[in-house]
Amino acid sequence: MKRFLVILFLAFPAFAAQPYHLELSASPAGVFPYFGKFGDVDLHVYAGGVRADALWLAAFSRNGATNVTVKNPLARMYVEMPLSDIAPTLTKLAGAAGAIERAATPVATPPQPGKISGLNGTRYRLVYGPTAWIDVWTTNAIPENPQLRAIVEQLVAGISPRTAPFVKKMTGTPVAVTLNFRRFKSVELLKIKKLTFAKDDEDDALELGSLYMRAPIFEKLWQ
């Protein structure tokens, strides 16, 4: 028995560090029309962090980082955006039209186990009224990714700040977020595309690359 425990203990770090590539699709334009110019955003979640690819922009953030690096591959320029600035920036973009959602306080229903795109998951429903709710699906098929959770929390907080504390209490990795409000009817803000247990191009995805110049003047836009 002792020998088995020793083997299990030695093998655990290798198991915990198992690579994976979770592919998600985000549709921020469904809530913030301003983002329509960028189209849908492809999110790539790795054991080491998160990458986003839009029409003419890309961004990445490694686990533990306080910033998101946003780059324009065409102009070979980049900026650093604090994670904590995502929600305030989205709130500004929503303007007066988002006042009702910002003031809403949800009631959490009991978590419901189920399946999401073939994965074992849990559905968390936050109810704001008879026809107003947010569904967040999470899964334990991969370890919790702190950077993805931080980004999803910021996205939700940018729409409804009083929702953020409820999202923080959810366990697992978020893989789907659906909104149903007066202005957003069954909007899939986030949905899962594919999960593979391979590193793929993680190293390149979470690096800036060569010949990029920082553009601090654009960083003042969210200050």
N, C-alpha and C positions, 0 to 999 in steps of 0.2 A: 504493500500500500504506500509506504513512504517513497519507494522508488517511483511509483506512478505519479505521486504528487510533485516530485522533483522534476520529472520529465514534463509534466503539465506546466509547471512554473517556468521552465526554460523555454517552452514552446510558445508561451503566451505573448511575449513581445513580437514574435514573428507574425502571430495571428492578428494582433492589434494593428500591425503596420501593413496589413494586406492592402494592396493598391485597388482602387476602383475608379470608375468613370461614370458618374451620374449625369445624364443629359436631360435638361429641362428646357421648356419654352416659356418665356414671360411675355405678356401682352400689356405693357403699361399704358398704351394708347387707349385701351378700353376704359380707363379711369381718368387718365390725363391726356387729353387730345393733343397737347403740345408734342408728345412723343410719337405721334403718328408719322413724322418725317423720318424716324429711325426704323419703323417697321417693328416686327416681333424681334425679341432678343433671345438668342440661344445662350443658355447657361451651361457651363461645364464645371461640374463639381468633382474635385479630386481629394485624395487624402491630405494633400498639402494646402488646399485653398480653392478659390472659385475664379472662373474666368467668364466674361460676358462678351458676346460678339453681336453687334448690331450692323445696320446697313453700311455706315462709314466710320464707325467708332468701335473700339475694343477696350476692355477694361479687365483688370485682374486684382485680386487681393489675397495674399497668403494668410494662412491661419495665424492669428495673433497680431496681425498688422492693424494699425489704427486708421490707415488710409486705403483708399481705392485708387489705383493708378489708371487713369483714363488716357488713351492714346488715339491719335489720328494717324493710321498707317500711311495714308496718302501724303499728308504734310510732314510726316516724321516728327510730330510734336506730341508732348504729353503734359498732363497736369496731375497733381495729387489732390484728391478730395477726401477730407476726413469722413469716416463712416458716420460719425455723429451728425454730419451736415445733410445727410440724405433726406431724413424726415422733414426738417425745416424747409429745404429746397422744394420738396414736393408740395408742402403746404402752401408755399408762395405761389407755385404754379397753379394750384387748384383755385386760389383766390376766393372770392365771395361765394362762388358756386358750391364750394365744399363745406360751407359753414354748418349745415345740419349734421353731416357725418362727423365733423370735428367735435361737435357737442354731444354726440351719442355715447351712451355707456351701455355695454352689452351685458347680457346674462348668459353665463356658460351652462350648456346642457352637459349631462354626463358623457364622457368619451365613449365612442362606439368602435369596437374592433371590426375590421372588415378587410376587403381587398381593394387595392388601388393599382391598376395596370399590372395585375398579376402578383403584386407584392403584398405580403401581410402588412397591414397598416392600422392606424387609428384615426378616426374622424373626430375632430373637435369642432363643434358648432357654437358660434357666438350669436346670440339672438338680440336684435335691436328693436324689433316690433313684429307685428303679425306677418309681414312679408319682407322683412329686412333681416339679413343674416350674413355671416361670413363662415365658410367652411374651410378648415385647414386640415389637410391630411399629412400625417407623418409616418415614417417607417423606421424600423430598427434593423432593416436588412443590411445597413452599413452603419458604422459608428457615427454618432452625432458630429456634424461638421460645424464648428463654432462660427466660421465666417459666413456660411450660408444662413445660419440662424440669425446672425447679426443683421445681415442684409434684408432678410424677410421681415424681421421685426421693425426695421427702419421703414420699409415699404408700407407696412400696415399702419405704423404710427403716423406716417405722412398723410394717410387718409382719415384715420380715426385715432388720435393720440390716447384716448382712454382705453383703447383696445390693447395697446402694447403690453401692459402688465399681465393680461390674460395669456397673450402669446408666449411671454417669457416662461410661464409655468408649464407649457406643453413640452412633452418629452419626445425624443426621436428627431429624425431629419425631415424637414418640411419638403414635400414633393408635389403638393397641389394646394392652390388657394383659389376659392371661388367666392365672388361677391354678388349679393343680391340686395340692392338698395333702390330707392326711388329713381335714381339716375342710372344705375348699373343693373341690368337685368341678366342674372346668371353669367356674369363676366368671369372667364377663366384667367385670372391674373397670373397664375403659375400652373403648369401642368408637366407631368413626367413624359419623357420620350423614350428613354432607354437606360438600362443599367448594365454595365459589364464590369467584371472583376479583372481589370487590366489597367496598367499605368498609362497606356497609349502615349499621348504627347504631353504629358503633365509638365515636364521640365520646361519645354518651350512655351507652353500656355501660360505659365506663371512667371515669365521673365519679360522685361521691357524690350529686349532686343538691342541691336546696335544702331548707331547714328540717329538717335532720337534727341531732340532738344526740349528742355522744359520751358513751358510758356506760363510763367507766374502771373502775367496780366489777366489771363482767363480765370485764374483761381480766385480772383477778387469778385467774380460774379456771384459766388455763394457765401461771401463773407459779410 
